[in-house]
Amino acid sequence: MAKELLQLRDEIDHVDKQMLDLLEQRLALVEKVGEVKSEHGLPIYAPDREAAMLASRRAEAEKRGIPPQLIEDILRRTMRESYASENDSGFKCLNPNLKDVVIIGGRGQLGGLFHKMFNLSGYNVKVIGRQDWEQSEAIFANAGLVVVSVPINLTQGVIETLSHLPEDCILCDLTSIKHAPLTAMMQVHKGPVVGLHPMFGPDVPSLAKQVIVHCEGRGAEHYQWLLEQFAIWGASLCPMDAQEHDNGMTLIQALRHFTSFAYGLHLSQENPDIDTLMKLSSPIYRLELAMVGRLFAQDPDLYGDIILSSEQNIAMIKRFHQRFGEAISLLDNHDKASFVEQFNGVSNWFGDYSKLFMTESQKLLKQANDAIQREG
């Protein structure tokens, strides 16, 4: 029996090596694809092509008796590596006659990412930080695009200093709030203006599938090439009214970050043994704990600025606090019937999204469980 098992394991090892050979070939082909896309100015992420390819492979897998989700998981993981590989091959420059790209805060993390992406596309990029401000007038004199990438609490003050930019220069910001910065840019600059919010952090390996919100300011025909350049980098573009964006961010960012902060604060004051919590955690609680814990591995000033960036955020958090208290009253009254009634009401509000989120979360939990087992 032991000899038979060893033989089977040897055969599995041989197949695994063949898989490595095939992956090596695939990545080499992807590198060539990246070169062709760069030459012709094609986006690194083609959603229709990806969806069609995955559907085809799932169907082929099913015919062979292979779980369709298995081949999809393998291909999606491989494609993530492929996008990162294409990211290193450079991109077509859509506006080669553009004067300098000037990034205020380009030595920061997010500004540094855009600095890298513009460089990969062949633009002439200059960076301005605090130490460069005395030379800023000379740097701005030849600017074709100025990108403001500074902390939220500094953004409006920096924008207000930009009244002497060349009139044909495009002015944009990368801030997570949009109405106030966009209004300030429109007031200070007579040329093209657009508000941008990259919905991702600076540590992404590729911009493929990452969302960039853009809020129209002035002269859209002059900055259309910039949006198309983002698309070539792989980003998904989301046009939105600035106020509508900020209303959404109140829930997606401010409230979410605050509840994570409050939960983390509660845990720290209850002072449980984290190792014990980890041992007891199912994958879903492990993910919840990770999402709270990751907040406290980051810059507190950044999250404080996001939460405190508007009175609208504070008002929303207060309404949440009020509803939290109302929910607690159900517990104080041991009112299970009302709990079930309100639960069903929320379920009806989510509608078909509940089933969609259940399916999506099950896939995520499988991946999380695999990752946890690897760590163990």
C-alpha positions as CSV (number, residue, x, y, z in Angstrom):
1,M,0.0,0.0,0.0
2,A,2.8,2.4,0.9
3,K,4.6,1.7,-2.4
4,E,1.4,2.2,-4.4
5,L,0.8,5.6,-2.5
6,L,4.4,6.7,-3.2
7,Q,3.9,5.9,-6.9
8,L,0.7,7.9,-7.1
9,R,2.4,10.8,-5.3
10,D,5.2,10.7,-7.8
11,E,2.7,10.9,-10.7
12,I,1.0,13.9,-9.0
13,D,4.4,15.6,-8.7
14,H,5.0,15.0,-12.4
15,V,1.6,16.5,-13.3
16,D,2.3,19.5,-11.0
17,K,5.6,20.1,-12.9
18,Q,3.7,20.0,-16.2
19,M,1.3,22.6,-14.8
20,L,4.3,24.8,-13.9
21,D,5.6,24.5,-17.4
22,L,2.2,25.5,-18.8
23,L,1.9,28.5,-16.4
24,E,5.4,29.6,-17.5
25,Q,4.3,29.4,-21.1
26,R,1.1,31.4,-20.4
27,L,2.9,34.2,-18.6
28,A,5.4,34.4,-21.5
29,L,2.5,34.8,-23.9
30,V,0.9,37.4,-21.6
31,E,4.1,39.4,-21.8
32,K,3.9,39.4,-25.6
33,V,0.2,40.4,-25.3
34,G,1.2,43.3,-23.1
35,E,3.7,44.5,-25.7
36,V,1.0,44.4,-28.4
37,K,-1.5,46.2,-26.3
38,S,1.1,48.9,-25.4
39,E,1.9,49.4,-29.0
40,H,-1.7,49.8,-30.1
41,G,-3.0,51.6,-27.0
42,L,-5.3,48.9,-25.8
43,P,-6.5,48.5,-22.2
44,I,-4.8,45.8,-20.2
45,Y,-8.3,44.8,-18.9
46,A,-10.9,43.7,-21.4
47,P,-14.0,42.7,-19.4
48,D,-15.9,41.2,-22.3
49,R,-12.9,39.1,-23.4
50,E,-12.4,37.9,-19.8
51,A,-16.0,37.0,-19.2
52,A,-16.2,35.1,-22.5
53,M,-13.0,33.2,-21.8
54,L,-14.1,32.2,-18.3
55,A,-17.5,31.1,-19.5
56,S,-15.9,29.0,-22.2
57,R,-13.4,27.4,-19.8
58,R,-16.1,26.6,-17.3
59,A,-18.2,24.9,-20.0
60,E,-15.2,22.9,-21.1
61,A,-14.4,21.9,-17.5
62,E,-17.9,20.7,-16.9
63,K,-17.8,18.5,-20.0
64,R,-14.6,16.9,-18.6
65,G,-16.1,16.3,-15.1
66,I,-13.9,19.0,-13.6
67,P,-15.6,21.5,-11.1
68,P,-16.1,24.7,-13.1
69,Q,-15.3,26.8,-10.1
70,L,-11.9,25.1,-9.8
71,I,-10.8,26.2,-13.3
72,E,-12.3,29.7,-12.8
73,D,-10.3,30.1,-9.5
74,I,-7.1,29.0,-11.2
75,L,-7.6,31.3,-14.2
76,R,-8.6,34.3,-12.1
77,R,-5.5,33.9,-9.9
78,T,-3.4,33.5,-13.1
79,M,-4.9,36.6,-14.6
80,R,-4.1,38.7,-11.6
81,E,-0.5,37.8,-12.1
82,S,-0.9,38.5,-15.8
83,Y,-2.2,42.0,-15.2
84,A,0.7,42.8,-12.9
85,S,3.1,41.5,-15.6
86,E,1.5,43.7,-18.3
87,N,1.7,46.6,-15.9
88,D,5.5,46.4,-16.1
89,S,5.7,46.5,-19.9
90,G,4.7,50.1,-20.2
91,F,1.7,51.8,-21.9
92,K,0.9,53.8,-25.0
93,C,1.1,57.5,-24.4
94,L,-2.2,59.0,-25.6
95,N,-1.1,62.6,-25.4
96,P,2.6,62.7,-26.4
97,N,2.5,66.5,-27.0
98,L,1.4,67.2,-23.4
99,K,3.6,69.5,-21.4
100,D,4.8,68.4,-18.0
101,V,2.7,66.3,-15.6
102,V,3.2,67.9,-12.2
103,I,2.1,65.9,-9.2
104,I,1.8,67.9,-5.9
105,G,2.5,65.2,-3.3
106,G,4.0,62.9,-5.8
107,R,6.4,61.5,-3.2
108,G,3.5,60.2,-1.1
109,Q,2.0,56.7,-1.6
110,L,-0.9,57.4,-3.9
111,G,0.8,60.3,-5.7
112,G,3.8,58.0,-6.1
113,L,1.6,55.3,-7.7
114,F,0.3,57.8,-10.3
115,H,3.9,59.1,-10.8
116,K,4.9,55.6,-11.7
117,M,1.9,55.1,-14.1
118,F,2.5,58.4,-15.9
119,N,6.2,57.5,-16.2
120,L,5.3,54.0,-17.6
121,S,3.2,55.8,-20.2
122,G,6.1,58.1,-21.3
123,Y,5.0,61.4,-19.9
124,N,7.5,63.9,-18.5
125,V,6.6,63.9,-14.7
126,K,7.7,66.4,-12.1
127,V,7.0,66.2,-8.4
128,I,6.3,69.0,-5.9
129,G,6.5,68.6,-2.2
130,R,6.9,71.0,0.7
131,Q,10.6,71.3,0.1
132,D,10.1,72.2,-3.6
133,W,7.5,75.0,-3.1
134,E,9.9,77.8,-3.5
135,Q,10.5,76.6,-7.1
136,S,6.8,75.8,-7.8
137,E,6.2,78.9,-9.9
138,A,8.9,77.8,-12.4
139,I,7.7,74.2,-12.3
140,F,4.1,75.1,-13.0
141,A,5.1,77.4,-15.9
142,N,5.3,74.4,-18.3
143,A,2.6,72.3,-16.7
144,G,0.0,70.6,-19.0
145,L,-1.5,68.6,-16.1
146,V,-1.4,69.3,-12.4
147,V,-2.5,66.5,-10.0
148,V,-3.2,67.4,-6.4
149,S,-2.4,64.4,-4.2
150,V,-2.1,65.6,-0.6
151,P,-4.0,64.8,2.7
152,I,-7.6,65.8,2.8
153,N,-7.1,68.5,5.4
154,L,-4.5,70.2,3.2
155,T,-6.2,69.8,-0.2
156,Q,-8.3,72.9,-0.3
157,G,-5.5,75.1,1.0
158,V,-3.1,73.7,-1.7
159,I,-5.7,74.3,-4.4
160,E,-6.2,77.9,-3.4
161,T,-2.5,78.6,-4.2
162,L,-2.9,77.4,-7.8
163,S,-4.3,80.6,-9.3
164,H,-1.4,81.2,-11.7
165,L,-1.4,77.9,-13.7
166,P,-1.3,78.1,-17.5
167,E,-4.8,78.5,-18.7
168,D,-4.7,75.4,-20.9
169,C,-3.4,73.3,-18.1
170,I,-5.7,70.5,-16.7
171,L,-6.2,70.7,-12.9
172,C,-7.4,67.6,-11.0
173,D,-7.3,66.2,-7.5
174,L,-7.2,62.6,-6.1
175,T,-9.2,63.3,-2.9
176,S,-11.8,61.0,-1.4
177,I,-14.2,63.9,-1.1
178,K,-15.2,65.7,-4.3
179,H,-17.7,68.6,-3.9
180,A,-15.5,71.0,-2.0
181,P,-12.2,70.3,-3.9
182,L,-14.0,70.5,-7.2
183,T,-15.6,73.8,-6.3
184,A,-12.3,75.2,-5.1
185,M,-10.5,74.1,-8.4
186,M,-13.3,75.7,-10.5
187,Q,-12.9,79.0,-8.6
188,V,-9.1,79.1,-8.7
189,H,-8.4,77.9,-12.3
190,K,-10.0,79.1,-15.5
191,G,-8.9,76.1,-17.6
192,P,-10.0,72.4,-17.7
193,V,-10.9,70.9,-14.3
194,V,-11.9,67.4,-13.2
195,G,-12.3,65.8,-9.8
196,L,-10.9,62.2,-9.4
197,H,-11.3,59.6,-6.7
198,P,-9.2,56.4,-7.1
199,M,-11.2,53.8,-5.2
200,F,-8.1,51.8,-4.2
201,G,-5.0,52.1,-2.1
202,P,-1.5,52.7,-3.3
203,D,-0.4,49.0,-2.8
204,V,-2.4,47.6,-5.7
205,P,-0.2,45.6,-8.0
206,S,-2.1,46.7,-11.1
207,L,-4.9,49.2,-11.9
208,A,-6.8,46.4,-13.8
209,K,-10.4,46.4,-12.5
210,Q,-9.8,49.2,-10.1
211,V,-12.4,52.0,-10.1
212,I,-11.6,55.7,-10.7
213,V,-14.5,58.0,-10.1
214,H,-14.5,61.2,-12.2
215,C,-16.6,64.3,-11.5
216,E,-16.9,66.7,-14.3
217,G,-15.8,70.2,-13.7
218,R,-15.0,72.2,-16.9
219,G,-13.6,71.4,-20.4
220,A,-14.3,67.7,-20.6
221,E,-13.2,67.6,-24.2
222,H,-9.7,68.7,-23.1
223,Y,-9.2,66.0,-20.4
224,Q,-11.0,63.1,-22.2
225,W,-7.6,61.7,-23.2
226,L,-6.7,61.5,-19.5
227,L,-9.7,59.3,-18.8
228,E,-8.8,57.1,-21.8
229,Q,-5.3,56.9,-20.4
230,F,-6.7,55.5,-17.1
231,A,-8.7,53.0,-19.1
232,I,-5.5,51.8,-20.9
233,W,-4.0,51.3,-17.5
234,G,-6.9,48.9,-16.8
235,A,-9.1,51.1,-14.6
236,S,-12.9,51.1,-14.8
237,L,-14.2,54.6,-15.1
238,C,-17.2,55.8,-13.1
239,P,-18.7,59.2,-14.0
240,M,-20.6,60.8,-11.1
241,D,-21.9,64.0,-9.8
242,A,-19.6,65.3,-7.0
243,Q,-22.4,65.7,-4.4
244,E,-23.8,62.2,-5.2
245,H,-20.3,60.8,-4.8
246,D,-19.9,62.5,-1.4
247,N,-23.3,61.2,-0.2
248,G,-22.2,57.6,-1.2
249,M,-18.8,58.0,0.5
250,T,-20.5,59.0,3.8
251,L,-21.8,55.4,4.0
252,I,-19.0,53.6,2.2
253,Q,-16.1,55.3,3.9
254,A,-16.9,57.5,6.9
255,L,-19.6,55.3,8.5
256,R,-17.7,52.0,7.7
257,H,-14.4,53.3,9.0
258,F,-16.0,54.7,12.2
259,T,-17.8,51.5,13.0
260,S,-14.6,49.6,12.5
261,F,-12.9,52.1,14.8
262,A,-15.6,51.7,17.5
263,Y,-15.5,47.9,17.3
264,G,-11.7,47.9,17.6
265,L,-12.0,50.3,20.5
266,H,-14.5,48.0,22.2
267,L,-12.3,45.0,21.7
268,S,-9.3,46.7,23.1
269,Q,-11.2,47.7,26.2
270,E,-12.7,44.3,26.7
271,N,-9.2,43.0,26.3
272,P,-9.8,39.4,25.1
273,D,-6.9,37.2,24.1
274,I,-6.6,37.7,20.3
275,D,-5.0,34.3,19.8
276,T,-8.0,32.6,21.4
277,L,-10.4,34.6,19.2
278,M,-8.4,33.5,16.2
279,K,-8.6,29.8,17.2
280,L,-12.3,30.1,17.7
281,S,-13.0,32.1,14.5
282,S,-14.8,30.7,11.5
283,P,-13.5,32.1,8.2
284,I,-16.2,34.8,8.1
285,Y,-15.4,36.0,11.6
286,R,-11.7,35.8,10.8
287,L,-12.4,38.1,7.8
288,E,-14.4,40.5,9.9
289,L,-11.6,40.6,12.5
290,A,-9.1,41.2,9.8
291,M,-11.1,44.1,8.3
292,V,-11.2,45.7,11.7
293,G,-7.6,45.0,12.5
294,R,-6.2,46.2,9.2
295,L,-7.6,49.7,10.0
296,F,-5.3,50.0,13.0
297,A,-2.3,49.1,10.9
298,Q,-2.7,52.3,8.9
299,D,-2.4,56.0,9.4
300,P,-4.8,57.3,12.0
301,D,-4.6,60.9,10.7
302,L,-5.8,59.7,7.3
303,Y,-8.9,58.0,8.7
304,G,-9.5,60.8,11.1
305,D,-9.5,63.2,8.2
306,I,-11.9,61.0,6.2
307,I,-14.4,60.6,9.0
308,L,-14.2,64.3,10.0
309,S,-14.1,65.7,6.5
310,S,-17.7,66.9,6.6
311,E,-20.6,67.6,8.9
312,Q,-22.6,65.3,6.7
313,N,-20.4,62.4,7.8
314,I,-20.9,63.2,11.5
315,A,-24.7,63.6,11.1
316,M,-24.8,60.1,9.4
317,I,-22.8,58.5,12.2
318,K,-25.2,60.1,14.8
319,R,-28.2,58.6,12.9
320,F,-26.5,55.3,13.0
321,H,-25.9,55.7,16.7
322,Q,-29.6,56.5,17.2
323,R,-30.7,53.4,15.2
324,F,-28.2,51.2,17.1
325,G,-29.9,52.3,20.3
326,E,-33.3,51.5,18.9
327,A,-32.1,48.1,18.0
328,I,-30.7,47.5,21.5
329,S,-34.2,48.4,22.9
330,L,-35.4,45.2,21.2
331,L,-33.0,43.3,23.3
332,D,-33.9,45.1,26.5
333,N,-37.5,44.2,25.9
334,H,-36.7,40.6,24.7
335,D,-38.8,41.4,21.7
336,K,-38.0,38.7,19.3
337,A,-41.1,39.3,17.2
338,S,-40.1,42.8,16.4
339,F,-36.5,41.7,15.7
340,V,-37.8,39.2,13.2
341,E,-40.2,41.8,11.7
342,Q,-37.3,44.3,11.2
343,F,-35.0,41.6,10.0
344,N,-37.4,40.7,7.3
345,G,-37.9,44.4,6.4
346,V,-34.2,44.8,5.8
347,S,-34.1,41.6,3.9
348,N,-36.9,42.9,1.6
349,W,-34.9,46.2,1.2
350,F,-31.8,44.2,0.0
351,G,-34.0,42.2,-2.4
352,D,-32.2,40.1,-4.9
353,Y,-28.9,41.5,-3.7
354,S,-29.1,39.3,-0.6
355,K,-28.7,36.2,-2.8
356,L,-26.0,37.8,-4.9
357,F,-24.1,38.8,-1.7
358,M,-24.5,35.3,-0.3
359,T,-23.0,33.8,-3.4
360,E,-20.1,36.3,-3.5
361,S,-19.3,35.9,0.2
362,Q,-19.3,32.1,-0.1
363,K,-16.6,32.3,-2.8
364,L,-14.6,34.8,-0.6
365,L,-14.9,32.5,2.4
366,K,-13.6,29.5,0.5
367,Q,-10.5,31.6,-0.5
368,A,-10.2,32.9,3.1
369,N,-10.3,29.3,4.5
370,D,-7.6,28.2,2.1
371,A,-5.4,31.2,3.1
372,I,-5.9,30.4,6.8
373,Q,-5.0,26.8,6.4
374,R,-1.8,27.8,4.6
375,E,-0.9,30.0,7.5
376,G,-1.6,27.2,9.9
